[in-house]
Amino acid sequence: MEGAELGNTQTREAYPIAVENFGLASLDELVGDLIIYRSLEPITRQLPGLKSARYQLGLPSRVVPRKQQESYAQVALWILEKAQRQRRATIAELLLIGDTLSGDGHTFQVMRALGAERGSSRDREQSRIDAGRGAALPSACFIGNEKANESEHFVADVATGMFEANRWSQLVDWIRWAAQNGLRMDRNTVVILDLDKTAIGARGRNNRAIDVARLKGLYRTVGSLLGNRFDAKLFAQHYEHLNRARYHHLTGDNQDYLAYICLVLNNDGLDCADLLERIEGGAVQTFEQFVRYVEVCIAGGGRVSEAMRQAHEAVNTAVAQGDPTPFKQFRREEFLATLEHMNNLADDMPAEERFNQEICITQEVREAILWLKEQGCLIISFSDKPDESSIPHRTRHRGKQPIHKAKTHAVGVSIADQLRNL
């Protein structure tokens, strides 16, 4: 297999698991342009997306579904069916590789249930789904979160199709487990690959590098809007305080929302003490309410710079249009910072430092995906990452590559030999 035959360089050991550097690679090798970011519009023009799916699925206009919503799974299945139809194949099996139970795992459960309902009305010979309505689509979901200081173990549940692992190298155990449970993994199998903290920046191993890039983009954005009035220490305090589950009613677990809230709270021209009191007291419950309150403050004479006023107007307009990525200025800076943290370290850099500062391809995921491609599976990515932080802006980012085309080091533990022996 290509991933195993590449010349590799032993990375100086510091990380608790012995990992190797397999040279430069990109996400393009794994999925090409078959990527659907937050807008639910595929990068490739060969596939339709949300705009086309709205009418057929009866979805409300303008609103972009989020991963936790059933409508997200509906749109995803609709796109997958179109992709398989182009290959003259069906969706007989569903595989998903991700890093979070609450996000990837939840989406998987909804999709396998909806997939069974759709499959029950299709030609059974063609789809190989012989379960009745309501039964689960033949499927398996890998959730990886490396815990290098723990002994290696996984938890697998046939009833739910879930496989939770504390090593990314256990992808080979997951594939073996799926095969033992009857999955054929062929051209009628769809494999959904999560990107952030899975294919790149593996959770538990390399995810800090993604967070570092995001925060770099955020601080650049806020610094440009507030200038010398930017209080970085106060911003960090607000960010850490509000970046918790107890505030998800306000932030929506959305980095755009959290970033904008912290920006506003850093602006000494507004009554931020009153805003915080309203948040803590429950008077401001949602991000929409927060934005409306800021609008009232600015209209009432709150002192803000012209750059800040324009940023607020952009966010306010995006929220009114139902855009889940309203703070686009931040996301465009995040895009640049992400590129800066790909292939930014020397080949012989110690693993610990590389994992903290460079966003790497996860070699185990890379080898598993290349093996599944050889079996004929459709490989496609659905990512909640905003398009603006993944694809260059046509005028502001001229000459820049999209994230999935950028080269970076592929680092991990090879499972290629084990895959060949399955």
VENCORZI-V792361 format. One record per pair of residues at least 4 apart in sequence whose ideal C-beta (glycine too) atoms are under 6 Angstrom apart, sorted by the first residue. I is the first residue (numbers start at 1). J is the second residue. D is the distance in whole Angstrom. If there is no record, write none. Layout:
<<I/J/D> <I/J/D>>
This chain:
<<1/370/6> <1/416/5> <2/370/6> <3/366/5> <3/367/4> <3/370/5> <3/416/6> <4/414/6> <4/416/3> <6/22/5> <6/23/5> <8/20/5> <8/22/5> <9/21/4> <9/347/5> <10/20/6> <11/19/6> <11/21/5> <11/351/5> <12/350/5> <13/18/6> <14/350/5> <14/351/5> <14/352/4> <15/19/6> <15/351/4> <15/352/5> <16/148/4> <16/149/6> <17/148/5> <19/351/5> <19/411/6> <19/412/6> <19/413/6> <21/409/6> <21/411/5> <22/363/5> <22/410/4> <24/407/4> <25/29/6> <25/361/5> <25/410/4> <26/405/6> <26/407/5> <27/199/6> <27/404/4> <28/32/6> <28/404/5> <28/405/5> <30/369/5> <31/35/6> <31/379/5> <31/381/5> <33/43/4> <33/44/4> <34/380/4> <35/43/5> <35/381/4> <35/404/6> <36/40/6> <36/42/5> <36/382/5> <37/383/5> <37/385/6> <37/387/4> <37/390/5> <38/325/6> <38/384/6> <38/386/5> <39/387/5> <40/49/5> <40/50/4> <40/75/5> <41/49/4> <41/50/6> <42/47/4> <42/49/5> <47/82/6> <47/83/6> <48/52/4> <48/82/6> <50/75/6> <53/57/5> <53/75/5> <53/78/5> <54/59/5> <57/74/5> <59/71/6> <62/321/6> <62/322/4> <63/322/4> <64/324/5> <65/69/5> <65/71/4> <65/72/4> <67/72/5> <67/103/5> <67/107/5> <67/384/5> <70/110/6> <73/107/6> <73/110/4> <73/111/5> <73/114/6> <76/382/6> <77/111/6> <77/114/6> <77/115/6> <80/91/6> <80/190/5> <84/89/5> <84/90/6> <84/91/6> <89/187/5> <89/188/5> <90/126/6> <90/127/5> <90/188/5> <91/190/5> <92/127/5> <92/128/4> <92/188/4> <93/138/5> <93/183/5> <93/189/4> <94/112/6> <94/115/6> <94/137/5> <94/139/4> <94/190/6> <95/140/6> <95/191/4> <96/108/5> <96/141/5> <96/192/4> <97/142/5> <97/193/5> <98/104/3> <98/143/6> <98/194/4> <98/198/6> <99/144/6> <99/197/5> <99/198/5> <99/203/4> <100/104/5> <101/105/4> <101/143/6> <102/106/6> <104/194/5> <105/143/6> <108/141/4> <111/115/6> <112/136/5> <112/137/4> <112/139/4> <115/119/6> <115/137/4> <116/135/5> <116/136/5> <116/137/5> <117/133/6> <119/127/5> <119/129/4> <120/133/4> <122/127/5> <124/130/6> <131/135/3> <138/183/6> <139/161/5> <140/161/5> <140/178/4> <141/161/6> <141/162/5> <142/163/5> <142/174/5> <143/164/5> <144/165/5> <144/168/5> <145/203/5> <145/204/5> <146/167/6> <146/168/6> <146/204/3> <146/205/4> <147/166/4> <147/204/6> <150/166/6> <152/167/5> <154/165/4> <154/170/5> <155/164/5> <156/163/5> <156/177/6> <157/162/5> <158/181/6> <163/174/5> <165/170/4> <168/202/6> <168/362/6> <168/364/4> <169/364/5> <169/413/4> <169/415/6> <171/364/5> <171/368/4> <172/415/4> <172/418/4> <172/419/6> <178/183/4> <185/189/5> <185/375/5> <185/377/6> <186/375/6> <186/376/5> <187/376/4> <189/377/4> <190/378/5> <191/372/5> <191/377/5> <191/379/5> <192/382/6> <193/199/6> <193/381/5> <194/198/4> <195/199/5> <195/381/5> <195/383/4> <196/210/6> <196/385/5> <197/201/5> <197/203/4> <197/207/5> <199/362/6> <199/365/5> <200/359/5> <200/361/6> <201/206/5> <201/207/5> <201/209/6> <201/210/4> <201/359/5> <202/206/5> <202/362/4> <203/207/5> <205/355/6> <206/355/4> <206/360/5> <208/356/5> <209/341/6> <209/357/6> <209/358/6> <209/359/5> <210/359/6> <213/337/4> <213/338/5> <213/341/4> <214/334/5> <216/337/4> <217/333/4> <217/334/3> <217/337/4> <218/259/5> <218/330/6> <219/223/6> <220/333/5> <221/329/5> <221/330/4> <221/333/5> <222/226/6> <222/230/6> <222/263/5> <223/230/5> <225/307/5> <225/308/5> <225/311/6> <226/230/4> <231/266/6> <234/266/6> <235/262/6> <235/266/5> <238/262/5> <238/265/5> <239/243/6> <239/262/5> <242/247/5> <242/258/6> <243/258/6> <247/251/5> <248/253/5> <249/285/6> <251/257/5> <251/258/5> <252/257/5> <252/287/6> <255/259/6> <256/325/5> <256/326/5> <256/327/4> <257/287/5> <259/327/5> <259/330/5> <260/315/6> <260/327/5> <264/294/6> <265/272/5> <267/304/6> <269/302/6> <269/303/3> <269/304/5> <270/297/5> <270/302/5> <277/281/6> <278/283/4> <278/284/4> <279/284/5> <284/289/5> <284/290/5> <284/293/6> <285/289/6> <288/319/6> <291/316/6> <291/319/5> <296/300/6> <297/302/4> <298/302/5> <298/304/6> <304/308/4> <304/309/5> <312/316/6> <315/326/4> <315/327/6> <318/323/4> <318/326/4> <319/326/5> <325/386/4> <328/388/5> <331/386/5> <331/388/4> <331/389/4> <332/388/6> <332/393/6> <334/389/4> <335/389/5> <339/406/6> <341/358/6> <341/359/5> <342/359/5> <342/406/5> <342/408/4> <343/407/5> <343/408/4> <344/358/5> <345/349/4> <345/354/5> <345/358/5> <349/353/6> <349/354/5> <354/358/5> <360/408/6> <360/409/5> <360/411/5> <361/366/6> <361/410/4> <362/412/6> <363/410/5> <363/411/6> <363/412/3> <364/412/5> <364/413/6> <364/415/6> <366/410/6> <367/415/5> <367/416/5> <369/379/6> <371/419/4> <372/377/4> <373/379/6> <385/390/5> <387/391/5> <390/403/5> <391/402/5> <392/397/3> <392/400/4> <393/397/5> <401/405/4> <401/406/5> <415/419/6>>
